[in-house]
């Protein structure tokens, strides 16, 4: 029986396993000369020595002072250039984050590239429910969606669980992250007790008793944001110290938006970003030499009419490429971002996200955060945009696949068989390969206008809505042993009864 007009053809999304352990084959772009990179680096180091950075946490100031830094009464810390150079040399250029499932282990550094979903939006949005405060159900849904696609390397808090009290929110969300997914989990740096709870939950999930055993591998990760300009606040400094002590990776990420928290010139924004990242990396190495870190770069700009953050701009692209050069100059893996300021899943969202992603990919980024689901400048996690962005990430990953020229890849016999002016549809060479010859999209449509109309004339956002709902309906969580699940539940219940932990 023919389908009725407007009846949608079912298109089952097929998450794949071929996008793990991605290696970027493209040589990184350069926007700065080697002399300019060296000049920016030395200018940042000299500025840290002459003017310094304010460090709010007394413990961090003591650590800096113990290594020879000058600490003033106003909490300004001035770093000796030789000490900075020595500490940067200790940070590893490559390391591995070991996931709950070893198939999801992440190599960080070199030419490796890891895509990660959005993190931190307070609001969620979907085509039917609209924009709303994020809930614990939304948080868990995005963990499930992240687990469903191998192109997402690790889980993130893609939306805040705003319906759970802040003092116990981290307990419930961290438990979900290690039971709904077997990828490496993110732990927020929002206070010492909260970080400790996150570590302890992960230890229970792994069956590890001691901190010493936990610290012998990188197993979780976090991001810290310096409070630009030139302020390392209490929770961020605590996070650096606590993660470094147990050998867990931190992406040191200044929030340098040119024109607001950073100078309006790109060079000024970059030198500020570099001095803040270098100071944070230095602290981690003073705590534990060789602690894994990433050079975080989030330099973009604001709209000078409204003051709102702008993403996917030409300036963001240039900042990304330059940041990659600065990170490679000091020999540390580089974290970048994909993001958009658009309020809808529209062409602006697509273009802005792709411009940011292109800057990250072609700049040689190792760790690309906010690659799926980021909307409205980071205020919203969109279900539909998550799926559309997955399509983009999988297509980028497919671009990494090497072009083979061995065996019958040149197809000379098929060229001879077809002859001048023919076609290759029916050749055996094509028939043997057509099912897997090209990337098959999960969202994008290649149907004719007539077929697209017959299938319901759905746009990409509507098709994405169908996909995420089906994925959640069909989702099966990785198995967790009953005794481990019970221990996790007991920990959450006990710590909740004790009052949890307020942010520091």
C-alpha positions as CSV (number, residue, x, y, z in Angstrom):
1,X,0.0,0.0,0.0
2,X,1.3,3.4,-0.9
3,X,2.0,5.8,2.0
4,X,-0.5,8.6,2.5
5,X,0.7,12.1,1.5
6,X,2.5,13.7,4.5
7,X,3.1,10.4,6.2
8,X,6.7,10.4,7.4
9,X,9.1,7.7,6.3
10,X,10.9,6.1,9.2
11,X,14.6,6.8,9.3
12,X,16.3,4.9,12.0
13,X,19.4,6.6,13.4
14,X,22.4,4.3,13.5
15,X,25.0,5.3,16.0
16,X,28.3,3.9,14.9
17,X,31.5,2.7,16.5
18,X,33.9,4.0,13.9
19,X,34.4,7.5,15.4
20,X,36.3,6.5,18.5
21,X,39.9,7.5,18.9
22,X,39.9,10.2,16.3
23,X,43.2,11.3,14.8
24,X,43.3,14.6,12.9
25,X,45.3,14.1,9.6
26,X,45.4,17.8,8.7
27,X,48.4,20.0,9.5
28,X,47.3,22.8,11.8
29,X,46.7,26.2,10.3
30,X,48.9,29.1,11.4
31,X,47.8,32.7,11.7
32,X,50.8,33.9,13.7
33,X,54.5,33.7,12.7
34,X,56.8,31.8,15.1
35,X,58.2,35.2,16.2
36,X,54.8,36.5,17.0
37,X,54.0,33.3,19.0
38,X,57.2,33.6,21.0
39,X,56.6,37.3,21.5
40,X,53.1,36.7,22.9
41,X,54.4,34.0,25.2
42,X,57.3,36.0,26.6
43,X,55.1,39.1,27.0
44,X,52.7,37.0,29.1
45,X,55.4,35.5,31.2
46,X,57.1,38.9,31.8
47,X,53.7,40.4,32.7
48,X,53.1,37.7,35.3
49,X,56.5,38.5,36.8
50,X,56.1,42.3,36.8
51,X,52.4,42.7,37.5
52,X,51.1,39.2,38.5
53,X,47.7,37.6,38.9
54,X,45.4,37.9,41.9
55,X,44.9,34.5,43.7
56,X,42.0,34.5,46.2
57,X,42.8,31.1,47.9
58,X,45.4,31.4,50.7
59,X,46.5,27.8,50.2
60,X,47.3,28.5,46.6
61,X,49.3,31.7,47.6
62,X,51.3,29.6,50.0
63,X,52.1,27.1,47.3
64,X,53.2,29.8,44.9
65,X,55.3,31.5,47.6
66,X,57.0,28.2,48.5
67,X,58.3,28.0,44.9
68,X,59.7,31.5,45.0
69,X,56.8,33.7,43.8
70,X,56.4,37.1,45.3
71,X,53.0,37.4,47.1
72,X,51.7,40.8,48.1
73,X,49.3,41.8,50.8
74,X,46.6,42.4,48.1
75,X,46.7,38.7,47.1
76,X,48.7,39.5,43.9
77,X,51.2,36.8,43.0
78,X,54.2,37.5,40.8
79,X,55.7,34.5,39.2
80,X,59.4,34.1,38.5
81,X,59.9,33.4,34.7
82,X,62.4,30.6,35.3
83,X,60.0,28.9,37.7
84,X,57.2,29.2,35.1
85,X,59.4,27.7,32.4
86,X,60.4,24.8,34.6
87,X,56.8,24.1,35.6
88,X,55.5,24.2,32.0
89,X,58.2,21.7,31.0
90,X,56.9,19.3,33.6
91,X,53.3,19.2,32.2
92,X,52.8,16.2,29.9
93,X,52.3,16.8,26.2
94,X,50.1,13.7,25.9
95,X,48.2,11.5,28.4
96,X,45.3,9.1,28.5
97,X,42.0,9.4,30.4
98,X,40.8,5.9,31.3
99,X,37.1,5.4,30.9
100,X,34.8,3.0,32.8
101,X,34.8,1.0,29.6
102,X,38.4,0.8,28.1
103,X,36.9,1.0,24.6
104,X,36.1,4.7,25.5
105,X,39.6,5.5,26.8
106,X,40.7,8.9,25.5
107,X,44.1,9.9,24.2
108,X,44.7,13.6,24.8
109,X,47.4,15.4,22.9
110,X,49.4,14.9,19.7
111,X,47.0,14.7,16.7
112,X,44.2,13.1,18.8
113,X,40.8,14.9,18.7
114,X,38.0,14.4,21.2
115,X,34.5,15.9,20.7
116,X,32.4,16.6,23.8
117,X,28.9,17.9,24.3
118,X,27.8,21.2,25.7
119,X,28.3,21.8,29.4
120,X,26.6,24.0,32.0
121,X,23.5,25.6,30.4
122,X,20.8,26.3,33.0
123,X,18.0,25.9,30.5
124,X,16.9,23.1,28.2
125,X,14.8,23.3,25.0
126,X,13.1,21.0,22.7
127,X,10.7,21.5,19.8
128,X,7.6,20.6,21.7
129,X,8.4,21.7,25.2
130,X,10.1,25.0,24.3
131,X,12.7,26.7,26.5
132,X,12.5,25.9,30.2
133,X,14.6,25.5,33.3
134,X,16.7,22.3,33.1
135,X,15.7,19.4,35.2
136,X,17.3,16.2,36.5
137,X,15.4,14.3,33.9
138,X,16.9,16.6,31.2
139,X,20.4,16.0,32.7
140,X,20.0,12.3,32.5
141,X,18.5,12.4,29.0
142,X,21.6,14.2,27.7
143,X,23.9,11.6,29.4
144,X,21.9,8.9,27.6
145,X,22.2,10.8,24.3
146,X,25.9,11.3,24.8
147,X,26.4,7.6,25.6
148,X,24.5,6.7,22.4
149,X,27.0,8.3,20.0
150,X,30.6,7.3,19.9
151,X,31.6,10.6,18.3
152,X,31.1,12.1,21.8
153,X,34.2,11.1,23.7
154,X,33.0,11.7,27.3
155,X,30.0,12.8,29.2
156,X,29.4,16.4,30.4
157,X,26.8,18.1,32.6
158,X,25.0,19.2,29.4
159,X,22.3,20.9,31.4
160,X,21.9,21.8,35.0
161,X,19.5,19.8,37.1
162,X,17.7,22.9,38.4
163,X,15.0,21.0,40.3
164,X,17.5,19.4,42.7
165,X,18.7,21.5,45.7
166,X,22.2,22.8,45.0
167,X,23.7,21.2,48.1
168,X,22.9,17.7,46.9
169,X,22.7,18.2,43.2
170,X,26.3,17.0,42.6
171,X,25.6,13.7,44.4
172,X,22.7,12.8,42.2
173,X,24.1,14.0,38.9
174,X,27.5,12.4,39.5
175,X,25.8,9.1,40.3
176,X,23.8,9.2,37.1
177,X,27.0,10.0,35.1
178,X,28.7,6.8,36.2
179,X,25.6,4.6,35.9
180,X,24.0,5.7,32.7
181,X,27.3,5.9,30.8
182,X,30.6,4.0,30.7
183,X,32.5,7.0,29.3
184,X,34.8,9.2,31.4
185,X,32.8,11.6,33.5
186,X,33.2,15.3,34.2
187,X,33.3,16.6,37.8
188,X,32.6,20.2,38.6
189,X,35.0,22.3,40.6
190,X,32.5,24.0,42.8
191,X,34.0,23.4,46.1
192,X,36.4,21.1,47.9
193,X,33.8,18.8,49.5
194,X,31.9,18.5,46.2
195,X,35.0,17.5,44.3
196,X,35.7,15.0,47.1
197,X,32.3,13.5,46.7
198,X,32.8,13.2,43.0
199,X,36.1,11.4,43.4
200,X,34.6,9.0,46.1
201,X,31.6,8.1,43.8
202,X,34.0,7.3,41.0
203,X,36.1,5.2,43.3
204,X,33.0,3.2,44.4
205,X,32.1,2.7,40.7
206,X,35.6,1.5,39.9
207,X,35.9,-0.7,43.1
208,X,38.9,1.3,44.3
209,X,39.5,1.9,48.0
210,X,42.5,4.2,48.2
211,X,43.3,7.6,46.8
212,X,46.7,6.3,45.8
213,X,45.2,3.7,43.5
214,X,42.8,6.3,42.1
215,X,45.6,8.7,41.4
216,X,47.7,6.2,39.3
217,X,45.5,6.9,36.3
218,X,43.6,9.8,34.9
219,X,39.9,8.8,35.3
220,X,37.8,11.9,35.5
221,X,38.4,15.5,34.3
222,X,37.3,19.1,34.8
223,X,37.5,22.6,33.5
224,X,38.4,25.6,35.5
225,X,37.7,29.2,34.4
226,X,39.9,32.0,35.5
227,X,37.9,35.0,36.5
228,X,39.2,37.2,33.7
229,X,40.9,39.6,33.9
230,X,43.7,38.2,36.1
231,X,41.8,36.6,39.0
232,X,42.0,33.0,40.1
233,X,39.2,32.7,42.6
234,X,38.7,30.3,45.5
235,X,36.7,27.4,44.0
236,X,38.8,27.3,40.8
237,X,42.1,27.3,42.7
238,X,40.8,24.6,45.0
239,X,39.9,22.6,41.9
240,X,43.3,22.9,40.4
241,X,44.9,21.8,43.7
242,X,42.5,18.9,44.4
243,X,42.6,17.5,40.8
244,X,46.4,17.8,40.6
245,X,47.0,16.0,43.9
246,X,45.1,13.0,42.6
247,X,46.5,13.2,39.1
248,X,43.3,14.1,37.3
249,X,43.2,16.3,34.2
250,X,42.2,20.0,34.3
251,X,41.5,22.2,31.3
252,X,42.7,25.6,32.3
253,X,40.4,27.9,30.5
254,X,40.4,31.7,30.8
255,X,37.0,33.3,29.8
256,X,38.5,36.0,27.7
257,X,35.8,37.7,25.6
258,X,37.4,40.6,23.7
259,X,35.8,43.9,24.5
260,X,34.5,42.9,27.9
261,X,36.7,40.6,30.1
262,X,39.6,41.0,27.8
263,X,41.1,43.8,25.7
264,X,39.2,44.7,22.5
265,X,42.2,43.7,20.3
266,X,42.8,40.1,19.5
267,X,46.4,40.3,20.5
268,X,45.4,41.8,23.9
269,X,42.8,39.0,24.4
270,X,45.3,36.3,23.5
271,X,48.1,37.6,25.8
272,X,45.7,37.8,28.7
273,X,44.4,34.3,28.0
274,X,47.9,33.0,27.8
275,X,49.1,34.6,31.1
276,X,46.0,33.3,33.0
277,X,46.4,29.8,31.5
278,X,50.1,29.7,32.2
279,X,49.6,30.8,35.8
280,X,47.0,28.0,36.4
281,X,49.1,25.4,34.8
282,X,52.0,26.5,36.9
283,X,50.0,26.0,40.1
284,X,49.0,22.5,39.1
285,X,52.6,21.5,38.4
286,X,53.8,22.9,41.8
287,X,51.2,20.7,43.5
288,X,52.1,17.6,41.5
289,X,54.8,17.6,38.9
290,X,53.5,15.9,35.8
291,X,49.8,16.4,36.6
292,X,47.8,16.2,33.3
293,X,46.5,19.5,32.1
294,X,45.1,21.1,29.0
295,X,45.6,24.6,27.7
296,X,42.1,26.0,27.6
297,X,41.1,28.6,25.0
298,X,37.7,30.3,24.9
299,X,38.7,33.6,23.3
300,X,35.9,35.2,21.4
301,X,34.3,38.6,21.5
302,X,31.2,40.4,22.6
303,X,28.7,42.4,20.5
304,X,29.7,46.0,21.2
305,X,26.1,47.2,20.8
306,X,24.6,44.9,23.4
307,X,27.5,43.5,25.4
308,X,26.3,40.0,24.7
309,X,28.8,37.2,24.0
310,X,29.3,36.5,20.3
311,X,30.3,33.0,19.1
312,X,31.2,31.6,15.7
313,X,32.7,35.0,14.7
314,X,35.7,35.6,12.5
315,X,37.5,36.8,15.6
316,X,36.7,33.5,17.4
317,X,38.1,31.6,14.4
318,X,41.4,33.6,14.5
319,X,41.6,33.3,18.3
320,X,41.2,29.5,18.0
321,X,44.0,29.1,15.4
322,X,46.3,31.4,17.4
323,X,45.5,29.5,20.6
324,X,46.5,26.3,19.1
325,X,49.9,27.8,18.2
326,X,50.4,29.1,21.7
327,X,49.5,25.7,23.2
328,X,51.9,23.9,20.9
329,X,54.6,26.5,21.8
330,X,54.5,25.4,25.4
331,X,53.9,21.7,24.5
332,X,50.5,21.2,26.2
333,X,47.3,19.6,24.8
334,X,44.8,22.2,23.7
335,X,41.1,22.5,24.6
336,X,38.8,24.5,22.2
337,X,35.1,24.9,21.7
338,X,32.2,24.7,19.3
339,X,29.4,27.2,20.2
340,X,26.8,29.6,18.9
341,X,24.9,32.6,20.0
342,X,21.7,31.7,18.1
343,X,18.4,31.5,19.9
344,X,17.1,28.8,17.5
345,X,18.2,25.7,15.6
346,X,18.5,27.7,12.5
347,X,21.1,28.6,9.8
348,X,22.8,31.0,12.2
349,X,23.3,28.2,14.7
350,X,24.7,26.0,12.0
351,X,27.1,28.5,10.5
352,X,28.4,29.8,13.9
353,X,29.0,26.4,15.3
354,X,30.8,25.2,12.2
355,X,33.0,28.4,12.1
356,X,34.0,27.7,15.7
357,X,34.5,24.0,15.0
358,X,36.5,24.7,11.9
359,X,38.8,27.0,13.9
360,X,39.2,24.2,16.4
361,X,39.7,21.4,13.9
362,X,42.0,23.3,11.6
363,X,43.9,24.8,14.5
364,X,44.7,21.3,15.8
365,X,42.6,21.2,18.9
366,X,42.8,18.0,21.0
367,X,39.7,18.5,23.2
368,X,36.6,20.3,21.7
369,X,34.0,21.1,24.3
370,X,30.4,22.3,23.5
371,X,30.5,20.5,20.2
372,X,26.8,19.3,20.5
373,X,23.7,21.0,21.9
374,X,25.1,24.4,22.8
375,X,22.5,27.2,22.1
376,X,21.9,30.8,23.0
377,X,25.4,31.6,24.0
378,X,25.5,28.7,26.4
379,X,22.3,29.4,28.3
380,X,20.4,26.6,26.6
381,X,21.0,22.9,25.9
382,X,18.8,22.0,22.9
383,X,17.8,18.5,22.2
384,X,17.4,19.1,18.5
385,X,20.6,21.0,18.1
386,X,22.4,18.2,19.9
387,X,21.3,15.8,17.2
388,X,22.1,18.2,14.3
389,X,25.5,18.9,15.9
390,X,26.1,15.1,16.1
391,X,25.6,15.0,12.4
392,X,28.2,17.8,12.0
393,X,30.7,16.0,14.3
394,X,30.3,12.7,12.5
395,X,30.9,14.4,9.2
396,X,34.0,16.0,10.6
397,X,35.2,12.7,11.9
398,X,34.5,11.1,8.5
399,X,36.8,13.8,7.0
400,X,39.6,12.4,9.2
401,X,39.3,9.0,7.5
402,X,42.4,8.5,5.3
403,X,42.1,8.2,1.5
404,X,43.3,4.7,0.5
405,X,45.1,4.1,-2.7
406,X,46.0,0.5,-2.2
407,X,44.4,-2.7,-3.7
408,X,41.5,-2.0,-5.9
409,X,40.8,1.5,-4.5
410,X,42.0,3.1,-7.8
411,X,39.3,1.2,-9.6
412,X,41.2,1.0,-12.9
413,X,39.4,-2.1,-14.0
414,X,36.0,-0.5,-13.4
415,X,37.1,2.6,-15.3
416,X,38.1,0.3,-18.2
417,X,34.8,-1.6,-17.9
418,X,32.6,1.5,-18.1
419,X,34.5,3.2,-20.9
420,X,34.1,6.8,-22.0
421,X,30.7,8.4,-21.3
422,X,29.3,5.6,-19.2
423,X,28.3,5.3,-15.6
424,X,29.4,3.3,-12.6
425,X,26.1,2.5,-10.9
426,X,26.0,-1.2,-12.1
427,X,29.6,-2.2,-12.0
428,X,30.7,-4.9,-9.7
429,X,33.2,-2.5,-8.1
430,X,30.3,-0.3,-7.1
431,X,28.0,-3.1,-6.1
432,X,30.6,-4.5,-3.7
433,X,31.0,-1.1,-2.0
434,X,27.9,1.1,-2.3
435,X,26.4,0.3,1.1
436,X,29.5,1.7,3.0
437,X,31.1,3.8,0.3
438,X,29.9,7.2,1.6
439,X,28.9,8.8,4.9
440,X,25.1,8.2,5.5
441,X,23.5,11.1,7.3
442,X,21.2,10.5,10.3
443,X,19.5,13.9,10.1
444,X,20.2,15.6,6.8
445,X,18.0,14.8,3.9
446,X,19.1,14.1,0.3
447,X,15.6,13.3,-1.0
448,X,14.2,15.0,-4.0
449,X,11.7,17.7,-3.4
450,X,8.8,15.4,-4.3
451,X,10.0,12.6,-2.0
452,X,10.7,15.1,0.8
453,X,7.2,16.5,0.4
454,X,5.7,13.0,0.4
455,X,7.6,12.2,3.6
456,X,6.1,15.1,5.5
457,X,8.2,18.1,4.4
458,X,10.1,18.1,7.7
459,X,13.1,20.3,8.2
460,X,16.2,19.3,10.0
461,X,15.0,20.3,13.4
462,X,11.8,18.3,13.0
463,X,13.8,15.2,11.9
464,X,16.2,15.7,14.8
465,X,13.2,15.7,17.2
466,X,12.2,12.3,16.0
467,X,15.7,10.9,16.4
468,X,16.4,12.0,20.0
469,X,13.0,10.7,21.1
470,X,13.6,7.3,19.5
471,X,17.1,7.1,21.0
472,X,15.8,7.7,24.5
473,X,13.0,5.3,24.1
474,X,15.4,2.5,22.9
475,X,18.3,3.4,25.4
476,X,19.9,0.7,27.4
477,X,22.3,1.7,30.1
478,X,25.6,-0.1,30.6
479,X,25.4,-2.8,33.2
480,X,26.4,-1.9,36.8
481,X,26.9,-4.7,39.3
482,X,24.1,-4.8,41.9
483,X,26.5,-4.4,44.8
484,X,28.2,-1.4,43.1
485,X,24.8,0.2,42.4
486,X,23.8,-0.3,46.0
487,X,27.0,1.2,47.3
488,X,26.5,4.3,45.1
489,X,23.0,4.7,46.3
490,X,24.1,4.3,49.9
491,X,26.8,6.9,49.5
492,X,24.3,9.4,47.9
493,X,21.8,8.8,50.7
494,X,24.3,9.2,53.5
495,X,25.9,12.3,52.1
496,X,22.5,13.8,51.4
497,X,21.5,13.1,55.0
498,X,24.7,14.8,56.1
499,X,23.6,17.9,54.2
500,X,25.6,17.4,51.1
501,X,27.9,20.4,50.3
502,X,27.3,24.0,49.5
503,X,29.5,25.6,46.8
504,X,32.7,27.2,48.2
